[in-house]
Amino acid sequence: MEDLRREPRPPGKSFKILRPPLEIFHRAANYRLRVGDYRILYDVDDAAKRVILIAIRRRSEKTYRG
């Protein structure tokens, strides 16, 4: 999580921009980070310089459903 705070859009295959954004709990996840069997779904507020964590889910058929 500290790495994500320092570099919210890391280079590499584990990072992905979600198009269209994924709606989860009435929030839009614009980014996904793959960490092993887990997916971190989040957004970035560049103006406030913060990462908004929306969900951490284990990869399954239900991961990308709101």
N, C-alpha and C positions, 0 to 999 in steps of 0.2 A: 504494500500500500504506500509506503514511503517513496518507492521508485515512481509510482503513478503520480504522486504529488509533485515530484521534481520534473517528470517528463510525461505529461498527460497523453501525448500522442507518440508513443515510442516507435522507432523504426523496426521493421521485421514482420514476419508472417503471423505472429500471435495477435497483432493489433488489426482491427478492422473498423472502417466507418460504416455505420448501418444506414442503408438507403432503401426504403424510407426509414426514419427513426422508429424504434420499437416502443410502443406504449405499454408501460408497466406501472401499475398503481397510480394512474393519472399523471405520470411523468414520462417524458420522452428520453429514451436512451439513444444517443447518437453514436456511441462508441462501444466496442466490445474488445475485451482483452482475454486471450486464452491463456490459462495457467494450469497446465496438466489437464485433469478432467473437469476443471471448473471454468466458468465464464463469468467475467466481471462486466456488468452492463452499467454504463455511466454516461454522464454528460460533462461538459467543461464550460464554465462561465469565465471567459477570458477577461472580461471587464473587472470582475471581482477577484480574479486569479484564484479560482477554486475549482475543485473536482467534486461533482455531485454523484455520489455512489447511489445507484438505483437498486441494484440487485447483484447478489453473488449466487450463482446456481451451478449445481452439478450438471454436466452435459447429459441431456436426455431428449426424448421426443418433445417434452413440454418446455424446454428451456426458452424457446423463442415465442411462446404464446403468452399474451398478457393476462 
